[in-house]
Amino acid sequence: MSIPIPREDVIPEVVPGDFTPSIFFTIVWPNGKEANAGNFLTREDTLEEPAIQVTSSSPEASLASYTLVMTDPDAPSRADPKYRQFRHWVITGLTIPPVAESSLAVKSQPSTTPYRPPGPPPAFLLFEEPASGFTVPEGATEYGAALEERRSWNALDFGKKYGLRLVGANLFLVQAADA
């Protein structure tokens, strides 16, 4: 199954064209709103840190741990993408409970990059961590929480640098409050 959202010209910027997900997930905010394959949400819908709900995975998925990245592929806007990717959120050490139905991923540690609500359309990338374990090293770029430290970052380069394997992707579009 492929990701049904390349029409938005967002996913090709952050996910290889030949990518096929092995884990499907949605992002669920405390107010019940969900990011699901390119739907529209307002920025106000997404102000609080969300949960990660795994909707489809193999039984083996519960044996691994995962890193979730939320990145904006064309910051600050589609019209002026001078910073390219903007790192909104990085959380490592996620686990998936061994259940057949949809379940929430378990957060085993605090976010490396604290959650920052989106402006333009963000993409969520789920990476499988190496079996030997994974922690972002102290002092790494991903610990920077200031706006300037989040700009011009690349999610796929981050994954390659740390031996992470891309296994899932999702996105939503941010609808202007006056739309």
Salt bridges, closest charged atoms under 4 A:
GLU8 OE2 - ARG7 NE 3.48
GLU13 OE1 - ARG84 NH2 2.71
GLU49 OE2 - LYS107 NZ 2.70
ASP74 OD2 - ARG78 NE 3.72
ASP80 OD2 - LYS82 NZ 3.97
GLU128 OE1 - ARG165 NH2 2.73
